[in-house]
Amino acid sequence: MEKTFMVGGMACENCVKAVTDAISAVPGVQKVDVSLADQCAKVTYDGKAADKEFIDAIEDMGYDFLGLK
């Protein structure tokens, strides 16, 4: 399964790494592509995690969840 989460507040490559690491820690995640230019995170996962787990991972790092693309 694949979903794209819009992420607000990213300003640099360190932000990209922080969001990537946080989302990667959610069980079942297979791949994460975070785009600074597009302010989004494209997540490929096994379909078992709830959207809230990804949203919490983003917000726990201090970034804003802006919706699904």
Sequence and secondary structure as in RCSB ss.txt:
>XXXX:A:sequence
MEKTFMVGGMACENCVKAVTDAISAVPGVQKVDVSLADQCAKVTYDGKAADKEFIDAIEDMGYDFLGLK
>XXXX:A:secstr
 EEEEEEE   SHHHHHHHHHHHHTSTTEEEEEEETTTTEEEEEE S S HHHHHHHHHHTT EEEEE 
